[in-house]
Amino acid sequence: MKLNDWLLIFLAVGLIGILLIASPAIASLIRLPSGEEYSELYLLGPQNMADNYPFDVVANQNYSVYVTVANHVGSAVYYVLYLKFGNLTDTLPNSLLESPLSSLYEYRFSLLDGGYWENLVTFSFSNSSISGDYSQIDNLCINGLTLSVEKPSLWDSNNTTFGYRLVFELWVFNSNSDVVSYNDRFVDLQLNLTSTI
């Protein structure tokens, strides 16, 4: 073999070695598609399990659920979670638009990719009334903060309920536009006001 042949072999082996040594750094710079990127939002019951959710509620009694957000986006995300309250005739969010209900309570937090955030939400109702086919909840207390909601509900004879719902909407901060925008993720907890005593 000639010297030039040995030189080419040496250069090829050297370049392969450099690429092998530098591959972790290169892999961190190059991001290959890794499947669906999404944010996860869900509720768990008071024992942090997917059961025993409050449904039949009585005024002046505390209830609780766990709300959880998980980040599977592929990067760190700044989230805003809005809590809203309505009756069963109020419009829920959909894949394009958030609910038109006013936000009553919010959580703000950041999550790294693969991270999750969980919080216990305690709520109760006060200054409530039921009269014939009409009910009204005037105050909603969330985590010790009493808020005026003045939300009526008509008797639903099909479901035999005075139906209300807590709506949790997930929003994300967009660093390109410096605004938070609806993330197409929501969960709602349906409630039936059974007594105001």
Sequence and secondary structure as in RCSB ss.txt:
>XXXX:A:sequence
MKLNDWLLIFLAVGLIGILLIASPAIASLIRLPSGEEYSELYLLGPQNMADNYPFDVVANQNYSVYVTVANHVGS
AVYYVLYLKFGNLTDTLPNSLLESPLSSLYEYRFSLLDGGYWENLVTFSFSNSSISGDYSQIDNLCINGLTLSVE
KPSLWDSNNTTFGYRLVFELWVFNSNSDVVSYNDRFVDLQLNLTSTI
>XXXX:A:secstr
  HHHHHHHHHHHHHHHHHHHHHHHHHHHS    S  EEEEEEE TTSSSS    EEETT  EEEEEEEEEESSS
 EEEEEEEEEEETTS    SS   SS EEEEEEEEE TT EEEEEEEEEEEEEEEETTEEEEEEEEETTEEEEEE
EEEEEETTTTEEEEEEEEEEEEEETTTTEEEEEEEEEEEEEEEEE  
